[in-house]
Amino acid sequence: VNQLSVLTMNGNKLTGLGQGSNSYPNSALSSLQFNDNFLTSQTVSNSWISSLTNLNSLQLELNSLGAIPVLSKLSSLQTLNLFKNKIQSVKSGDLSGLSALTSLNLRQNYLGDIDNSTFLSVPSLFSLDIRSNNLVTPRAFWFQNLTALTRFYADSNPWNCDCNAIPFYELLKLRPPIYRAIKDSITCQDPSQYRSSYLDDLTYQQLQAY
């Protein structure tokens, strides 16, 4: 393993990886692909993956992750792909230690909540994909430290464009450096009068009415 730079184990029906958080501290592995398996969050958190301090890319799409695994030792990680898992929420601290992270894919999970401070630990993030989840209220707090963000994908969520969305709406109107990334990113589903409208195109009074 110490000589490998890329390891691909896609579509192998894996349920385990073997334990040992200090197994390969000097590994040259920079890219891991474990897509389309049956790995759980606990399996990944307790595995040798957490010892790969040189890892740049971790692909875990199409698995059985119920939460973001503990990856806090992967200080070189730039790309984390968690597409199509079973993650229901992202807690404060779930991305702790991942200061080099530039791309995070959480598309098509079961996300109903993302804590306000979740992204404080990933200031280098320039691509964030939260499409096709169960998110209802966009939060301005998510973006308070994401000054590098240039790609933000949030379609296919049941966004509610009511008074709870006003802080995000006000952020848009301030036109911060990330304005182009978050502009026209929230398509309203509720209230029904605003369905299919961009939140950006509504007025403050329209949001305040609900």
C-alpha positions in Angstrom: 0.0 0.0 0.0 2.9 2.4 0.7 3.8 2.4 -3.0 0.3 2.8 -4.4 -1.1 6.3 -5.4 -4.5 5.3 -6.6 -6.7 2.4 -5.3 -10.1 1.6 -7.0 -12.5 -0.9 -5.4 -15.8 0.1 -7.0 -18.7 -2.3 -7.2 -17.3 -5.1 -5.0 -20.1 -5.3 -2.4 -17.7 -4.5 0.3 -19.1 -4.3 3.8 -15.8 -4.0 5.7 -12.3 -2.4 5.3 -10.4 -3.6 8.3 -9.7 -1.6 11.3 -6.6 0.3 12.4 -6.4 4.1 12.4 -2.5 4.1 12.3 -2.0 1.3 9.7 -0.5 3.3 6.8 0.7 6.7 8.1 3.4 6.9 5.3 1.2 5.7 2.5 1.5 7.5 -0.9 -2.2 6.9 -1.6 -3.7 10.1 -3.0 -6.9 8.7 -4.5 -9.4 6.1 -3.1 -12.5 4.9 -4.9 -14.9 2.8 -3.0 -18.1 3.6 -5.0 -21.0 1.2 -5.2 -20.4 -0.9 -2.1 -22.1 -1.4 1.2 -19.9 0.6 3.5 -21.3 2.3 6.6 -20.1 5.4 8.3 -18.8 3.4 11.3 -16.9 1.1 9.0 -15.1 4.0 7.2 -14.5 5.9 10.5 -12.8 3.0 12.2 -10.8 1.9 9.1 -7.2 2.5 8.0 -8.5 5.3 5.7 -8.2 7.8 8.6 -4.4 7.2 8.6 -3.9 8.3 5.0 -2.6 11.8 5.6 -1.6 12.2 1.9 -5.0 11.4 0.6 -6.4 14.0 -1.9 -9.6 12.4 -3.2 -12.1 10.0 -1.4 -15.0 8.6 -3.5 -17.7 6.9 -1.4 -20.8 7.3 -3.6 -23.5 4.7 -3.7 -22.8 3.2 -0.2 -24.8 2.9 3.0 -23.4 5.9 4.9 -25.8 7.3 7.5 -23.6 10.2 8.4 -20.3 11.8 7.3 -17.6 9.5 8.5 -14.9 10.8 10.9 -12.1 11.9 8.6 -10.6 14.7 10.7 -7.0 13.4 10.2 -7.2 13.7 6.4 -5.7 17.2 6.4 -4.7 16.9 2.7 -8.2 15.8 1.4 -9.5 18.0 -1.4 -12.4 16.0 -2.9 -15.0 14.2 -0.9 -17.8 12.5 -2.9 -20.7 11.2 -0.8 -23.3 11.1 -3.6 -26.3 8.8 -3.1 -25.9 7.6 0.5 -28.3 7.8 3.4 -27.0 10.8 5.2 -29.8 12.6 7.1 -28.0 15.6 8.6 -24.6 17.3 8.7 -23.5 18.3 12.2 -21.2 20.9 13.4 -17.7 19.3 13.4 -18.5 16.7 10.8 -15.9 18.4 8.5 -13.5 19.3 11.2 -9.8 18.9 10.2 -10.6 19.0 6.4 -9.2 22.5 5.9 -7.9 21.6 2.4 -11.3 20.5 1.2 -12.3 22.1 -2.1 -15.1 19.9 -3.4 -18.0 18.3 -1.4 -20.7 16.3 -3.0 -23.8 15.5 -0.8 -26.2 15.1 -3.7 -29.1 12.7 -3.4 -29.0 11.8 0.3 -31.7 12.3 2.8 -30.5 15.6 4.2 -33.0 17.4 6.3 -30.7 19.7 8.2 -27.2 21.2 7.9 -25.9 22.9 11.1 -25.2 26.6 10.8 -21.5 26.2 11.6 -20.9 23.1 9.4 -18.7 24.8 6.8 -16.6 27.0 9.1 -13.8 24.4 9.0 -13.6 24.3 5.2 -12.8 27.8 4.0 -11.2 26.5 0.8 -14.4 24.9 -0.5 -15.2 26.1 -4.0 -17.8 23.4 -5.0 -20.7 22.4 -2.9 -23.5 20.1 -4.2 -26.6 19.5 -2.0 -29.1 18.7 -4.8 -31.9 16.2 -4.4 -32.2 16.2 -0.6 -35.0 17.2 1.9 -33.7 20.7 2.8 -36.4 23.3 3.5 -34.7 26.5 4.6 -31.5 28.0 3.0 -29.3 29.5 5.7 -27.0 32.5 5.4 -24.8 31.0 8.1 -23.7 28.3 5.7 -21.8 30.8 3.6 -20.2 33.0 6.3 -16.7 31.5 5.7 -17.1 30.2 2.2 -15.3 33.0 0.4 -13.8 30.7 -2.2 -17.2 29.2 -3.3 -17.8 29.4 -7.1 -20.1 26.4 -7.6 -23.2 25.8 -5.5 -25.9 23.3 -6.6 -29.1 23.1 -4.6 -31.9 22.1 -7.0 -34.5 19.5 -6.2 -35.0 20.4 -2.6 -38.4 21.3 -1.1 -37.3 24.9 -0.4 -39.8 27.0 1.5 -39.6 30.7 0.6 -41.1 32.1 3.8 -39.9 34.4 6.5 -37.3 31.9 7.7 -35.5 32.4 4.4 -35.1 36.1 4.9 -31.5 36.0 6.3 -30.4 34.1 3.1 -32.4 36.6 1.0 -30.6 39.5 2.7 -27.2 37.9 2.0 -28.1 37.7 -1.7 -29.0 41.4 -1.7 -25.7 42.3 -0.1 -23.9 40.7 -3.1 -21.0 39.2 -1.2 -18.0 37.8 -3.2 -19.8 34.5 -3.6 -22.9 36.1 -5.1 -22.5 34.6 -8.5 -22.2 31.1 -7.0 -25.4 31.3 -4.9 -27.5 33.5 -7.2 -30.6 31.7 -8.6 -29.7 28.6 -6.6 -32.9 28.3 -4.6 -36.1 27.4 -6.5 -39.2 27.7 -4.3 -41.6 24.9 -3.8 -43.6 26.4 -1.0 -45.7 28.5 -0.6 -47.6 27.4 -3.7 -47.9 30.9 -5.0 -44.1 31.1 -5.4 -43.6 27.6 -6.7 -40.9 27.5 -9.4 -39.8 31.0 -8.7 -36.2 31.8 -7.7 -36.0 33.1 -4.1 -33.9 36.0 -5.5 -36.8 37.3 -7.6 -39.2 37.7 -4.7 -39.5 40.8 -2.6 -38.9 41.1 1.1 -42.6 41.7 1.7 -43.5 38.4 -0.1 -41.2 36.4 2.1 -42.4 38.2 5.2 -46.0 37.4 4.4 -45.5 33.7 5.3 
